[in-house]
Amino acid sequence: MKGLVIGGGCDVDIDLLSLELEDSDLIICADRGIEYLIQMGVQPDFLMGDFDSFTGELPSDFEGNTKVLTYPRDKNDTDMQLAVDFALEKGCTELILMGAVGTRMDHTQGNISIVVQNELKGVSTIIKGKQNIIQAVKGPKNIIIETDKPYVSAIPVSIEGINISTEGFKFEVENLFISHGDTRGISNTLLKANGVLKVNSGTALVIFAED
């Protein structure tokens, strides 16, 4: 079961959002994320949050179709975390997060942490935006890279670092160890239509990016 969680971040590709809406079984908006769907005239299954950023009213045709869950502003979890946990409780085994990257670095980092923690739980979770696509990969795992983004980066998030191999990239490596905090895995580029990134050990944050 695939879930789509939409936050209020600014890095949103509306065309990509439209595709993800069609391909999702469960649609949840976290607080201000509802503004994107109001503009598109699309009704989510759930709207949840403390509503410190979305203070408007739902269109009348949303009422009765979108269930609203309100939380106190003084709480332990972010609205995105609440929405992700709710999606997992509903049975989602795959999640796409959109509107998860924005001007608030603390919230952006928090959303990246959600991606990493879900990967460690075995739940595929990907942040998709106009300029960045972000996922975590726990080794040993090979992923086929097919992207129109010019830059591909592998960043260690596990304390023990990562060991990676690449095929079809400008910088091809075999069993390269990158320690936690090292930036060596940033800004590789594909030489072909697709390539292979092998995370042999450790957990890597894999980012497809454009300027």
C-alpha positions in Angstrom: 0.0 0.0 0.0 1.5 3.3 -1.1 1.0 6.5 0.9 1.5 10.1 -0.1 2.2 12.7 2.6 2.2 16.3 1.6 3.8 19.0 3.8 4.0 22.7 3.4 7.6 23.0 2.1 8.3 25.0 -1.0 10.3 22.5 -3.1 7.2 21.1 -4.8 6.9 20.1 -8.5 3.1 20.3 -9.3 3.4 18.0 -12.3 5.2 15.4 -10.2 2.7 15.9 -7.4 -0.1 15.2 -9.9 1.5 11.9 -10.9 2.0 10.8 -7.3 -1.6 11.6 -6.5 -2.8 9.3 -9.2 -0.4 6.5 -8.0 -1.2 6.7 -4.3 -3.6 4.6 -2.2 -3.7 6.9 0.7 -3.3 10.7 0.6 -2.5 12.7 3.8 -1.8 16.4 4.1 0.2 17.7 7.0 -1.0 21.2 8.0 -0.1 23.7 5.2 0.4 20.9 2.7 -3.4 21.1 2.1 -2.9 24.4 0.3 -1.3 22.6 -2.7 -4.4 20.3 -3.0 -6.8 23.2 -2.6 -5.2 24.9 -5.6 -5.4 21.7 -7.6 -9.0 20.9 -6.5 -7.9 17.5 -5.2 -9.4 16.1 -1.9 -7.0 14.2 0.3 -8.2 11.3 2.6 -6.9 13.0 5.7 -5.7 16.5 6.8 -3.8 16.5 10.1 -1.7 18.8 12.2 -1.7 21.6 14.8 -2.7 24.1 12.1 -0.2 26.8 13.1 0.6 27.4 9.4 -2.7 26.6 7.7 -5.4 28.9 9.2 -7.9 29.0 6.3 -11.0 26.9 5.8 -11.5 23.8 3.6 -13.6 24.3 0.5 -17.2 23.2 1.0 -16.8 20.3 -1.4 -13.9 18.9 0.8 -16.2 18.6 3.8 -17.3 15.1 4.4 -14.7 13.6 2.1 -11.5 14.8 3.9 -11.2 13.8 7.5 -9.6 16.4 9.7 -7.4 15.4 12.7 -6.4 18.3 15.0 -3.5 18.1 17.4 -2.2 20.5 20.1 0.6 22.9 19.2 2.6 21.8 22.2 3.5 18.2 21.2 6.5 16.0 20.8 6.3 15.2 17.1 6.2 17.4 14.0 3.1 17.4 11.8 5.0 15.4 9.2 6.1 12.8 11.7 2.5 12.5 12.9 1.3 12.0 9.3 3.9 9.5 8.5 3.2 7.4 11.7 -0.5 7.6 10.9 0.1 6.3 7.3 2.1 3.4 8.7 -0.7 2.6 11.1 -3.1 2.6 8.2 -1.0 -0.1 6.6 1.3 1.8 4.1 4.4 -0.1 3.2 5.8 2.5 0.9 5.7 6.3 1.4 6.4 9.4 -0.8 6.9 12.7 1.0 6.3 15.9 -0.9 6.6 19.5 0.4 9.2 18.0 2.8 12.0 20.4 1.9 11.6 24.1 2.6 13.1 27.2 4.1 13.1 25.8 7.7 16.3 23.7 7.9 15.2 22.2 11.2 12.0 20.8 9.6 13.9 19.7 6.5 16.4 17.8 8.6 13.7 16.3 10.6 12.0 15.0 7.5 15.3 13.6 6.2 15.6 11.8 9.6 12.2 10.3 9.0 13.4 8.9 5.7 16.4 7.3 7.4 14.5 5.8 10.3 11.9 4.3 8.0 14.6 2.7 5.9 16.0 1.1 9.0 12.5 -0.2 9.7 12.3 -1.6 6.2 9.8 1.0 4.9 10.7 2.6 1.6 10.3 6.4 2.1 11.4 8.9 -0.5 11.3 12.7 -0.5 10.4 14.0 -3.9 10.7 17.7 -4.9 11.4 19.9 -7.8 15.1 20.1 -7.2 15.8 17.2 -4.9 14.9 13.5 -4.5 16.1 12.0 -1.3 16.1 8.4 -0.1 18.1 6.3 2.4 19.7 3.0 1.4 20.8 0.5 4.0 23.4 -2.0 2.8 23.9 -4.4 1.5 21.6 -3.2 -1.3 22.0 -2.3 -5.0 19.9 0.4 -6.6 19.5 1.2 -10.3 19.9 4.9 -10.8 17.7 6.4 -13.5 17.2 10.2 -13.1 17.2 13.4 -15.0 18.9 15.1 -12.1 22.6 16.0 -12.9 24.0 15.2 -9.5 23.9 12.0 -7.5 25.4 11.9 -4.0 25.9 9.2 -1.4 26.3 10.5 2.1 27.0 8.3 5.2 24.4 8.6 7.9 25.5 5.6 9.8 28.2 6.2 12.4 30.3 3.4 11.0 30.4 5.0 7.6 29.5 3.4 4.3 31.2 1.2 1.7 30.0 1.8 -1.8 30.6 0.8 -5.4 29.4 2.6 -8.6 28.9 1.6 -12.2 28.1 4.0 -15.1 29.2 7.1 -13.2 31.9 9.7 -14.0 33.7 8.6 -10.8 33.5 4.9 -10.6 34.7 3.3 -7.4 34.9 -0.3 -6.0 34.5 -0.9 -2.3 35.1 2.7 -1.4 34.9 3.4 2.3 33.5 6.9 3.2 33.6 7.8 6.9 30.7 9.5 8.7 31.1 13.2 8.1 33.2 12.8 4.9 31.9 14.6 1.8 33.7 12.5 -0.8 30.4 10.9 -2.0 28.8 14.2 -3.1 28.1 15.3 -6.7 28.9 12.3 -8.8 27.3 12.3 -12.3 25.9 9.6 -14.6 27.6 8.9 -17.9 24.8 6.8 -19.3 21.0 6.7 -19.1 21.3 4.7 -15.9 23.9 3.4 -13.5 24.2 1.3 -10.4 25.0 2.4 -6.9 25.9 -0.5 -4.5 25.8 0.3 -0.8 27.8 -2.7 0.4 27.6 -1.8 4.0 26.3 1.0 6.3 23.4 3.3 5.6 23.7 6.1 2.9 21.6 9.1 2.2 21.2 9.1 -1.6 20.3 12.5 -3.1 19.5 13.3 -6.7 19.8 17.0 -7.1 19.8 19.9 -9.5 20.7 23.6 -9.0 
